[in-house]
């Protein structure tokens, strides 16, 4: 491993460790809070909660995700030009317009949502209200990322988790259904937003005008992200909505719980994008070479997360039996597909940074649209034949197609990755995982011990060979 590569890995890991505690806290949502809901709520109320949260995700995707992403992408550029106040003023008024459209959507779609997905008007309205505190929190988190205030970011998540679960347990005594969760989320997120605002010095001056040039550049970059992220959301959630529409509440709950459980390591995966994106943008704007940094980041991603994902693949039955009630036993059969799909999805997002750097997000949009259309027919066919297992197969196949198409799409202006080095790391780590499983396959011990021994052996082997794997 040469000196430049070693420095890159050191920088990447330092940035990741700044935000790692916050990722651990987010994981608690998957391994503690969601199982609590699974034990307390019946399958219909659990399905309603899962569908409501995905409705919240799509509303945020269509309105505020792309706006906050634009802040992160253009902050350095307009700071260098002394126009940062104009950027924030423009983004603020775009956000006001976006939320007005979201609130109007409640009156247009409330009856359709209620009829098709068993979401009553109160639940839908609470979900609409959640958009406000969630969007404010997203914006504030981008400011914390730009300022590298990782400690405040982590503390805010810790306070939210404790207040959320405490509020839910209290409200559930009065309102024993999915609405109790949404009310608790509204109160908790609003409280944390106020805490962050009071903790940071928000010294930007907002004006009543919109800078047309900035608005045009922001919209050119960000509007394709609405369609792109909607397609990604659709791919990840179509199966749950198909089950819910057929009033198959058990399979909705199974698919939703399997995805959340497999996503317990996703916060660790997203920390790569979370910690590295501002640095990559800064290097790009300063015209510094960063192809090696970019490639090393992806190699490290595979080195760390393939072992984690393999646990869900090889020991899905053991994990399901440990954390979920017996009625969720089918989760074991789809957990490997969902875990692999989550790994590929986050890897794809890292690879697709190339589109963001060159403001060519429309290329990613076109690919996402084509794959999303294909995913519909794939889910219909496989769910009809294999039920919930078909949903797992369809999701994995779709994510595999997405990453392969994006890898082979682009021109020299988008070539920031050394795929030869990335492929070597990917293959080596996978082979070590298979070897570790084969060594322990005949061992007679408890489920928990198997998972622990496999993890230790796999990580130890990778650590010993890390220089060869990552060079």
C-alpha positions in Angstrom: 0.0 0.0 0.0 1.7 3.3 -1.1 1.9 6.4 1.0 -0.9 8.3 -0.8 -3.3 5.4 -0.5 -2.5 5.1 3.2 -3.2 8.8 3.7 -6.5 8.5 1.9 -7.7 5.7 4.1 -6.6 7.6 7.2 -8.5 10.7 6.1 -11.6 8.6 5.2 -11.6 6.8 8.5 -11.1 10.0 10.5 -14.2 11.5 8.8 -16.2 8.4 9.4 -15.3 8.1 13.1 -16.6 11.6 13.6 -20.1 10.5 12.7 -19.9 6.9 13.7 -21.6 7.3 17.2 -24.6 8.9 15.5 -24.9 5.9 13.2 -24.8 3.5 16.1 -27.7 5.4 17.7 -29.7 5.2 14.4 -29.2 1.5 14.3 -31.1 1.2 17.6 -34.2 2.1 15.6 -33.8 -1.2 13.7 -32.6 -3.6 16.4 -34.6 -2.3 19.5 -37.4 0.1 18.6 -38.9 -1.7 15.6 -38.9 -5.1 17.4 -40.7 -3.3 20.3 -43.4 -2.1 17.9 -43.6 -5.6 16.3 -44.4 -7.1 19.8 -46.8 -4.3 20.9 -48.8 -3.7 17.6 -50.9 -6.2 15.8 -49.9 -6.9 12.2 -52.5 -4.5 10.7 -51.4 -1.6 12.8 -47.7 -2.5 12.1 -48.4 -2.5 8.4 -50.2 0.9 8.7 -47.1 2.4 10.5 -44.7 1.0 7.9 -46.8 2.3 5.0 -47.2 5.7 6.7 -43.5 6.1 7.2 -42.9 5.2 3.5 -45.4 7.9 2.5 -43.5 10.3 4.7 -40.3 9.3 2.9 -41.7 9.9 -0.6 -43.1 13.3 0.4 -39.7 14.3 1.7 -38.1 12.9 -1.4 -40.3 15.0 -3.6 -40.0 18.2 -1.7 -37.1 18.7 0.7 -34.4 16.0 0.1 -33.3 17.5 -3.2 -33.4 21.1 -1.7 -31.1 20.1 1.3 -28.9 18.2 -1.1 -28.5 21.3 -3.2 -27.4 23.3 -0.1 -24.6 20.7 0.4 -23.6 20.7 -3.2 -23.4 24.4 -3.8 -22.4 25.7 -0.3 -18.7 25.8 -1.1 -19.2 27.4 -4.5 -21.3 30.3 -3.3 -19.2 30.7 -0.2 -16.2 31.3 -2.3 -18.2 33.8 -4.4 -19.5 35.6 -1.2 -23.1 34.8 -2.1 -24.0 32.4 0.6 -26.9 34.5 2.0 -28.4 34.6 -1.5 -28.2 30.8 -1.7 -30.0 30.3 1.6 -32.7 32.9 0.8 -33.4 31.2 -2.5 -33.6 27.8 -0.9 -35.9 29.0 1.9 -38.5 30.3 -0.5 -38.3 27.2 -2.7 -39.0 25.2 0.5 -42.1 27.3 1.4 -43.6 26.6 -2.0 -42.7 22.9 -1.8 -44.5 22.5 1.6 -47.6 24.3 0.3 -47.9 21.7 -2.5 -47.5 18.9 0.1 -50.3 20.2 2.3 -52.6 20.6 -0.8 -51.9 16.9 -1.6 -53.6 15.9 1.7 -57.0 17.2 0.5 -56.5 15.7 -3.0 -55.4 12.2 -2.0 -56.8 11.5 1.5 -59.8 9.5 0.3 -57.7 7.4 -2.2 -55.1 6.7 0.4 -57.7 5.6 2.9 -59.5 3.3 0.5 -56.4 1.6 -1.0 -54.0 1.3 1.9 -56.1 1.3 5.1 -54.6 4.7 6.2 -57.3 6.8 7.9 -57.5 10.6 7.7 -55.9 11.1 11.1 -52.9 9.0 10.3 -52.4 10.7 6.9 -52.7 14.1 8.4 -50.2 13.3 11.1 -47.8 12.1 8.3 -48.3 15.4 6.5 -47.5 17.4 9.6 -44.3 15.3 10.1 -43.0 16.8 6.8 -42.4 20.1 8.5 -40.2 19.0 11.5 -38.4 16.4 9.3 -37.6 18.9 6.6 -36.3 21.4 9.1 -34.2 18.7 10.7 -32.7 17.7 7.3 -31.7 21.3 6.6 -30.2 21.7 10.0 -28.2 18.4 9.7 -26.7 19.7 6.4 -25.6 22.8 8.2 -24.0 20.6 10.9 -22.3 18.6 8.2 -20.9 21.6 6.5 -19.6 23.0 9.9 -18.4 19.5 10.9 -20.3 19.6 14.2 -20.5 15.8 14.6 -21.0 15.9 18.4 -24.1 18.1 18.3 -25.4 15.9 15.4 -24.9 12.8 17.6 -26.4 14.3 20.7 -29.5 15.4 18.8 -30.1 11.8 17.6 -29.6 10.4 21.1 -32.1 12.9 22.6 -34.6 12.1 19.9 -34.4 8.3 20.3 -35.1 8.6 24.1 -37.8 11.2 23.8 -39.5 9.3 20.9 -39.8 6.0 22.6 -40.9 7.6 26.0 -43.6 9.6 24.3 -44.8 6.6 22.3 -45.2 4.4 25.5 -47.2 7.2 27.2 -49.4 8.0 24.2 -50.1 4.4 23.4 -51.9 4.0 26.7 -54.5 6.5 25.4 -54.4 5.8 21.7 -53.4 2.1 21.2 -52.7 2.2 17.4 -50.2 3.4 14.8 -51.2 7.0 15.3 -49.5 7.0 18.7 -46.1 6.5 16.9 -46.7 9.4 14.5 -47.8 11.8 17.3 -44.7 10.8 19.3 -42.5 11.4 16.3 -44.1 14.9 15.6 -43.5 16.1 19.2 -40.0 14.6 19.5 -38.7 15.9 16.2 -40.1 19.4 16.8 -38.4 19.5 20.1 -35.0 18.4 18.7 -35.3 21.0 15.9 -35.7 23.7 18.5 -32.7 22.4 20.4 -30.4 22.4 17.4 -31.5 25.9 16.3 -30.7 27.2 19.8 -27.4 25.4 19.9 -26.0 26.7 16.6 -25.4 30.3 15.6 -27.4 30.6 12.4 -25.9 33.9 11.2 -27.2 33.8 7.6 -29.4 36.8 6.5 -32.5 35.8 4.7 -34.1 38.2 2.2 -37.6 38.2 0.6 -36.1 37.8 -2.9 -35.1 34.8 -5.0 -31.9 35.0 -7.0 -32.9 33.8 -10.4 -29.4 32.6 -11.4 -29.0 30.6 -8.2 -32.5 29.2 -8.4 -31.9 28.1 -12.0 -28.7 26.3 -11.1 -30.2 24.7 -8.0 -33.3 23.5 -9.9 -31.1 22.2 -12.9 -29.1 20.1 -10.4 -31.9 19.1 -8.0 -35.1 18.6 -10.0 -33.9 15.4 -11.7 -33.2 14.1 -8.1 -36.9 14.3 -7.4 -37.7 11.8 -10.1 -34.5 9.7 -9.4 -35.2 9.4 -5.7 -38.9 8.7 -6.3 -37.9 5.8 -8.5 -35.5 4.5 -5.9 -38.2 4.8 -3.2 -40.6 3.0 -5.6 -38.1 0.2 -6.1 -37.5 -0.3 -2.4 -41.2 -0.1 -1.4 -43.4 -1.3 -4.2 -43.8 -4.8 -2.7 -45.2 -3.5 0.6 -47.8 -1.3 -1.2 -48.8 -4.3 -3.4 -49.4 -6.4 -0.3 -51.2 -3.6 1.5 -53.5 -2.9 -1.4 -54.5 -6.6 -1.3 -55.1 -6.3 2.4 -52.3 -8.8 3.0 -51.3 -7.1 6.2 -49.1 -9.9 7.4 -46.9 -9.9 4.3 -46.7 -6.1 4.4 -45.5 -6.4 8.0 -43.1 -9.2 7.1 -41.6 -7.3 4.1 -41.4 -4.0 6.0 -39.8 -5.6 9.1 -37.3 -7.6 7.0 -36.2 -4.4 5.2 -35.8 -2.5 8.5 -33.9 -5.4 10.1 -31.6 -5.8 7.1 -31.1 -2.0 7.1 -29.8 -2.1 10.6 -26.3 -1.7 9.2 -27.4 0.9 6.5 -26.6 3.8 8.8 -23.0 2.6 8.9 -23.1 2.4 5.1 -24.5 5.9 4.6 -21.8 7.4 6.8 -19.5 7.0 3.8 -21.6 9.4 1.8 -22.4 11.5 4.8 -18.8 12.1 5.8 -17.1 12.1 2.4 -19.5 14.0 0.1 -18.6 17.5 1.4 -14.9 16.7 1.1 -15.3 15.3 -2.4 -17.3 18.4 -3.5 -14.6 20.7 -2.0 -11.8 18.8 -3.8 -13.7 19.0 -7.0 -14.4 22.8 -6.7 -10.7 23.4 -5.9 -9.7 21.4 -9.0 -7.8 18.9 -6.9 -7.2 15.3 -8.1 -9.3 12.9 -6.2 -9.8 9.8 -8.3 -7.6 7.7 -6.0 -9.4 9.1 -2.9 -12.7 8.3 -4.5 -11.7 4.7 -5.4 -10.1 4.1 -2.0 -13.4 5.2 -0.4 -15.3 2.5 -2.4 -12.7 -0.1 -1.6 -13.0 0.6 2.1 -16.8 0.4 1.8 -16.6 -3.1 0.4 -13.9 -4.2 2.9 -16.1 -3.1 5.9 -19.6 -4.0 4.8 -19.4 -7.2 2.9 -18.6 -9.1 6.1 -21.6 -7.4 7.8 -24.0 -8.2 5.0 -22.8 -11.8 4.9 -24.0 -12.4 8.4 -27.6 -11.7 7.3 -27.1 -14.0 4.3 -25.6 -17.0 6.1 -27.4 -16.7 9.5 -30.8 -15.2 8.6 -32.8 -17.9 10.4 -30.8 -17.5 13.6 -31.1 -13.7 13.6 -34.9 -13.8 12.9 -35.4 -16.3 15.8 -33.5 -14.1 18.2 -35.2 -10.7 17.6 -38.7 -11.3 16.2 -41.9 -13.0 17.2 -42.7 -16.5 15.7 -45.3 -15.0 13.3 -42.4 -13.2 11.5 -40.5 -16.4 10.8 -40.8 -15.9 6.9 -38.5 -12.9 7.4 -35.6 -15.4 7.5 -36.2 -16.3 3.8 -36.1 -12.8 2.4 -33.6 -11.3 4.8 -30.5 -12.3 2.6 -32.1 -10.7 -0.5 -32.9 -7.5 1.3 -29.5 -7.3 2.9 -27.7 -7.7 -0.4 -30.1 -5.2 -2.0 -29.3 -2.6 0.7 -25.6 -3.1 0.3 -25.8 -2.6 -3.5 -28.1 0.4 -3.1 -25.7 2.3 -0.9 -22.8 1.3 -3.1 -24.7 2.6 -6.2 -25.2 6.0 -4.5 -21.5 6.3 -3.8 -20.7 5.4 -7.4 -23.3 7.9 -8.7 -21.6 10.8 -7.0 -20.0 11.2 -10.5 -23.3 12.6 -11.8 -23.6 15.1 -9.0 -20.0 16.5 -9.5 -20.7 17.3 -13.2 -24.3 18.4 -12.7 -25.4 15.5 -14.9 -28.1 14.1 -12.5 -30.4 13.7 -15.5 -28.4 10.7 -16.6 -29.0 9.0 -13.2 -32.7 10.0 -13.6 -33.1 8.3 -16.9 -31.5 5.1 -15.7 -33.6 5.1 -12.5 -36.8 5.6 -14.5 -36.2 2.7 -16.9 -35.3 0.3 -14.0 -38.3 1.4 -11.9 -40.7 0.5 -14.8 -39.0 -2.9 -15.1 -39.3 -3.4 -11.3 -43.0 -3.1 -11.5 -43.4 -6.0 -13.9 -40.8 -8.0 -12.0 -42.6 -7.6 -8.7 -46.0 -8.4 -10.2 -44.6 -11.6 -11.7 -42.5 -12.8 -8.8 -44.9 -11.9 -6.0 -47.8 -13.6 -7.9 -45.7 -16.8 -8.1 -43.6 -16.8 -4.9 -45.4 -14.3 -2.6 -43.1 -12.6 -0.1 -40.1 -14.5 -1.2 -40.7 -13.2 -4.7 -40.6 -9.6 -3.3 -37.1 -10.3 -2.0 -35.9 -11.8 -5.2 -37.4 -8.8 -7.2 -35.7 -6.2 -5.0 -32.3 -7.9 -5.2 -32.5 -8.3 -9.0 -33.6 -4.7 -9.4 -30.7 -3.3 -7.3 -28.2 -5.5 -9.1 -29.5 -4.1 -12.5 -29.3 -0.5 -11.2 -25.7 -0.8 -10.1 -24.5 -2.6 -13.2 -26.2 -0.1 -15.6 -24.7 2.9 -13.7 -21.2 1.4 -13.7 -21.2 0.9 -17.4 -22.9 4.3 -18.2 -20.9 7.5 -18.6 -18.0 9.0 -20.5 -14.5 10.1 -19.7 -15.8 13.2 -18.0 -17.5 11.0 -15.4 -14.6 8.5 -14.9 -13.5 9.0 -11.3 -13.3 5.4 -10.2 -10.6 2.7 -10.8 -12.9 -0.3 -11.2 -10.0 -2.8 -11.5 -8.9 -2.0 -7.9 -12.5 -2.0 -6.7 -13.3 -5.4 -8.3 -10.2 -6.9 -6.7 -11.2 -5.8 -3.2 -14.8 -6.9 -3.8 -13.8 -10.4 -5.0 -11.2 -11.0 -2.3 -13.5 -10.0 0.6 -16.3 -12.2 -0.8 -14.0 -15.3 -1.0 -12.8 -14.8 2.5 -16.4 -14.7 3.7 -17.2 -18.0 2.0 -14.1 -19.6 3.4 -15.0 -18.5 7.0 -18.5 -19.9 6.7 -17.2 -23.2 5.3 -14.7 -23.5 8.2 -17.5 -23.0 10.8 -20.4 -24.8 9.0 -20.3 -28.0 10.9 -19.9 -26.4 14.3 -22.6 -27.5 16.9 -23.4 -24.5 19.1 -26.1 -21.9 19.8 -27.3 -19.5 17.1 -25.8 -16.5 18.9 -22.4 -18.1 19.3 -22.4 -19.1 15.6 -23.0 -15.5 14.5 -20.3 -14.2 16.9 -17.7 -16.8 15.9 -18.3 -16.2 12.2 -18.0 -12.5 12.6 -14.8 -12.7 14.6 -13.1 -15.2 12.2 -14.2 -13.2 9.1 -13.1 -9.8 10.5 -9.8 -11.3 11.8 -8.9 -12.8 8.4 -9.8 -9.6 6.6 -7.7 -7.5 9.1 -4.6 -9.7 8.7 -4.9 -9.4 4.8 -6.1 -5.8 4.7 -3.0 -4.4 3.0 -3.2 -6.8 0.1 -7.0 -6.5 -0.2 -7.0 -2.6 -0.2 -3.8 -2.0 -2.2 
